[in-house]
Amino acid sequence: MSEGRIKVWFRFVPREGWLPQDTEGLWATPVGPDTARVDNVPFLQDGVAQGDVVRYTTDADGRHWAAERVTASENCTLRVLPVPSGPLGPSAAAVHGRLAPFGLGGESFSDDFPLVALNVPADAPFTEIKALLDRGEEEGWWHWETGCRTEAWEAA
């Protein structure tokens, strides 16, 4: 754990045909006695993005559990999974490379499961990003989804 940061855990119902986890821990920086700003991009939790402030409760074991989103950062969360038999192969690095011109930060789940979770800042060129994502899906590069979207993302 980095100094001053905590892990905030989220509970959710696993999706059929998806990873079997029902919790995800995200690094966060405390901003109040029971609130923290999310510092990384969620792979599994929907409805939260990097930079959002969440309220949490702390259980008897000291684990911090997210209760609600208090403030939205206006960032979006994207998840991109390369098609193993597609032109990019099973390469998370290739996904990052295709999206690098937009300066999107994020991370990869694992070598065995190259899911890429990306933070899309509120001021990013949403229309251009969506066009590339759709093109990549049409050409068999990847499958993608939004884990957290804003009105601006929807309008683009």
Sequence and secondary structure as in RCSB ss.txt:
>XXXX:A:sequence
MSEGRIKVWFRFVPREGWLPQDTEGLWATPVGPDTARVDNVPFLQDGVAQGDVVRYTTDADGRHWAAERVTASEN
CTLRVLPVPSGPLGPSAAAVHGRLAPFGLGGESFSDDFPLVALNVPADAPFTEIKALLDRGEEEGWWHWETGCRT
EAWEAA
>XXXX:A:secstr
  TT EEEEEE    TTS   SEEEEEEEEEETTEEEE S  SS SS  TT EEEEEE TTS EEEEEEEE  S 
EEEEEEE TTSTT S HHHHHHHHGGGT EEEE  SSS  EEEEE TTS HHHHHHHHHHHHHTTSEEEEEEE  
HHHHH 
